[in-house]
């Protein structure tokens, strides 16, 4: 008598875990780009080329008339790229996805539809509790682009804008040193027989690195100060050459400040930038030399710093020209807009490819890191601690 053979193995007959597949269905986005209303903000989130890429992928872009004017992008260029142009601000704010450079104001939040998605900067240092309460009341989902992380753990938007700030700080200093701006009449550039410009950079981060790169390219002597030996080592490696580096020791710093023509302040802090250069140190600098305080948005690293604007960018104190504009990249609005647009576009295409933001943050940890509001629930611990607001872990809300 033949032995019957079971078609199933013992393992197959045991209860198995059920695996649920997350369905990724491509979605179409409807993006609104309002005109920036913040003081001296001329940047725009998407360039016409980026709009063209989105439209060609089946998405809609509604842009407010004149939104790209500050960055020298005309309405015609956007229209030809496939965007819809509107004069009605409220219509643009009624889109399901809102893209902005600056965070929306309280009046703008009133125009946003409930359950909308807002992608913009957060600028936690300039915010008030009322901003977060207004966002929560509209059950808005919000992403801060300065908190979005790349695959390698860096912050692409912060790095990009820091590169612009670092490079432009040297270009601004070169301008201010000329006689036309009451400077010393010195010129960047390694002119034969003329001693080179002396530049001191405080901070060896991205701003410091790109300031050093630009200064060296113009033939200046560069000295970089930072308390992190790792950062000082990295800046030498990234620049591909040996430069003067030092930890922030008062004796070395005072000596360098007395001799230099330009000082770039690019030091960050957790809550406020540390004051590294005292008023006495500034008094002992050469008359007509230039201070560029890139850290001014965090309080400034010079004791003599005071916030200025793009309209009146400088003031003279103790015979030293001070440039303390918080939003330096906005001075180069077109370059900054292209840079921001390059960051936004791939993320928007990924969100659509994954079938919406909810699925996208499941698959992309870096994007999830930028989320600070989820359907009106605050998900950023730093914001919650800063403003004493209730907070929920995003991982408990999105599975």
VEXLORO-275995 format. One record per residue (C-alpha): z, y, x. Coordinates in steps of 0.2 Angstrom, whole numbers, plus 5000, padded with zeros to 4 digits. Layout:
VEXLORO-275995
ZYX/...
//
This chain:
VEXLORO-275995
500050005000/499550175008/500850305011/500550465001/500350625012/501050785005/499850935007/501251055012/502351045028/504251055026/504251235033/502951285020/504051225006/505551325011/505751505003/504851635013/505151825015/503951925004/502952045014/502352195004/500752285011/500852475010/499152525003/498252655013/497052735001/496152895008/496553044998/495653214996/496653365001/496553544993/497153665006/497653845003/497653975017/498454135012/498254295022/499754325034/500854465029/502154465043/502254615054/500854615067/500454435063/498554415066/498354235068/497654115056/497953925054/496153855053/494553915062/492853905053/492453755064/494053665058/493653705040/491953635042/492653475049/493853455034/492553505021/491353375028/492753245026/492753285007/494253405007/494353574999/494953735007/495353894998/495554045009/496154215004/494954355008/495154435025/496354295031/495454275047/495054455050/496454485063/495754345073/493954405072/493454265060/492454345045/492454285027/490554245029/490954125043/492254035032/491054035017/489653955028/490853825034/491153765016/492753865012/493053944995/493554134997/494754204984/495454384982/496854314971/498354284982/499254184968/497754074966/497854024985/499753994984/499453884969/498553754980/499453584983/499553615002/499853785009/499553815027/500353965036/500754025053/502354125048/503554045036/503254105018/504254255012/505454244997/504054334986/502754204992/503854054988/503954124970/502054104970/502053924976/501953784963/503353654962/503153494972/501853584984/501753545002/502053695015/501553675033/502053825044/503253885057/505153875053/505854005065/507653945062/508354095071/507554225059/507954135043/509254155030/510154035018/509154105003/507554045011/508153865010/508853884993/507253954986/506253804994/507453684987/507353754969/505453734969/505653544976/504453594990/504053475004/503953575020/503453535038/503853645053/502453635066/503553685080/504553525077/503053405076/503153285091/501653205100/501453025105/502253065122/503753145114/503253325118/503053465105/501153515105/501253675095/502753745106/501853695122/500153765117/500953935112/502053935128/500453905138/499754065130/501354165132/501454115151/499754155155/499754325145/501354375153/500454395170/498954485162/500154605153/501054635169/499454665179/499054795166/500754885166/500754895185/499255015185/499455205186/498855215169/500455145162/501655235174/501755075185/501755075204/499855075205/499854905212/498454775208/498554585207/497354505219/497454455237/496554605245/496254585264/497554685273/498654725258/500254645255/500154535239/501154565223/502854485223/503254395206/504954315201/504954195187/506554145178/506353975170/505253825176/504653765159/502953775151/502953965150/503553975168/502253855174/500853945166/501454115172/501554045190/499853965189/499054135183/500054235196/499454115210/497654125204/497754315206/498454305224/500254345221/501754275230/502854175217/504654135217/505354025203/507154005198/507853875187/509553775187/508553605184/508053525200/506853405190/505953555182/505753635199/505053475206/503853455191/503253635193/502753605211/501953445206/500953515192/500353675202/499853555216/500553665229/502253715237/502953875231/504753955233/505953875221/507853905219/509253865208/509954025200/511154075214/511654265213/511354295231/509554225232/509154305215/509754485219/508754475235/507154425227/507354555212/507554695225/505954645233/504854595218/503554695208/503554585192/504954485184/504554355170/506054295160/505654125152/507354045150/507853955134/509553915127/510153815113/510753955102/510354105113/509454135129/510754155143/510854325151/510354295169/509954475175/511354605173/511054785171/511654815189/510354695195/508954795186/509654965193/509354895210/507554845207/506054945214/505655095203/504055065193/504154875193/503954775178/505054655167/504154545154/505554465144/504654315135/506454245130/506754405119/506454295103/508054205108/509054365113/508254395130/508854345147/508954525154/510454635149/509354785147/508154705135/507854775118/506554705105/504954805105/503254785095/501454765099/501254945093/502555015105/502754865117/503654955132/505155065136/505755125153/507555095158/508255135175/506455165181/505954995177/504554955164/505154835150/504054735139/505054645126/503854585112/504454435103/502754365097/501654375113/500354245107/499854355092/499154485105/497854355108/497554315090/495954225092/496454105106/498154075098/497254035081/496053915090/497553825098/498553815082/496953755073/496653615086/498453555082/498353565063/496653485060/496953305067/498553295057/497753355041/496353225043/497753085047/498753135031/497153115021/496652955029/498452885026/498252935007/499453085008/500953155017/502153025011/501252875019/500752985034/502653005039/502952825037/501652785050/501952935062/503652965068/503153125077/502553205060/504153145052/505053245065/504253405058/504853375041/506353485035/506153475016/505653325006/505453364987/506753494989/507953394999/508453465016/508153335029/508453435045/510153415052/510053565063/509553675048/510953595038/512253635052/511653805055/511653865037/513053755030/511953665018/511953485011/510753365021/510053195018/509253075032/507353065029/507452875033/508452845018/507252945007/505552875014/505552685017/
//
